[in-house]
């Protein structure tokens, strides 16, 4: 059995896997290793990992392909750890279902910080059952706007009655924006609120890509969004 807080490191370089494993085990995590995407998918099908740390350039299924396969099996967060650091690389990683992206060579403290933040957010919300409410608390605060319905008790989203599959990060972005209609959120505010990390250079691009992916899933016309609008120079708002 895999312990409660467990991480799967997927990289074809055994030295890098060992470095990451030693680093994260020192922080109290259980760390398993996979040398390729096929092994990662098999292990993910058998064990409930809390985080996947995924390289991109691997023989066989690459990191992007592996990410898509993992997304069919689990909603656990996926952190890309790669020497490929162009905006196109990051955009593709997020589009495949990744939650975060860290460049090689990486800071040990930053890797641990990113891992902790992703795991904390996932463990708080995965499989969370609705809490009983006091009689004075009223009904669950579901959000219904136009064709979109957000059921906050079950963390499910529907568009015209059809379920919408969102990652945890996309769901957090959506509920934050939709719960504060008309309010403009800067990229920094969104990043620090949803990712629960200090804002850094490049984080605005991370937010932008996740907003783009979210629009593809909830907007009737993602090229002309009617729900999540960009306020140029200021940020984003849900109308």
C-alpha positions, 0 to 999 in steps of 0.5 A: 500500500502507498502511504497517504502522502505519496509522490511519483517521480517520472524521469528517464534519468536515474540520477535526477530521480534519486536526487528528487527522491532523497530531497522529498523523502527528507521532507517526510513524503513517500516517493516512488519512481518511474523511468517512463510514461508507460510505467507511470500510467501502470503505477497510477492505475494501481495506487492513489498518488498525491502528486506526479513530478513529470519530465518531458523528454523521455523515450516512449511516451513523452511527458505531454503524452504521459500527462494526458494518460494520467489525466484519464486516471486521476485528478492528482496534481501534475508538476512538470520538471523540465529543461524545456522552458519556452512559453510554448513548452509551458503552454503545451504542458498546461494544455495537457492537464499539468498544474505547474511547471518548474524549470531545470536546474531547479532550486531545492527549496522551490521544488519542495515549496511547489510540491507542498502547495500542490499536495495541500490543495489536492488533499484538502479537496479530493473526495471531500464530503459535504459538511452538515449545515446548521439550520440557520446556514441555509442551502448549499451555495451553488452558483448558477450563471447563464448556462453554467452551474457550479455545485460547490458541495460536490465540486462539480460543474455543468454546462447546459446540464452536461458535466464539465471535467475540470482540474482542481486548479481550474475549479479553484479559478472558476469558483473564485471568479464566479463567487465575486462577479464583476470584481477584477482580479489581477494575475498576481491575486489569482496566482497567490489565492489559487496556487497559494504561493508567492507571485513570481516572474512568469506566474502571469503566464501560468494564470493566462494559460489556465484561464485559456484552458478554462474558457475552452471548457465553459465558454460557448465561444472561447475566442469571444468569452462571455463569462470570463473577460480579460480587463486589459492591464488589470486582470480578469473578471467573471461577468 
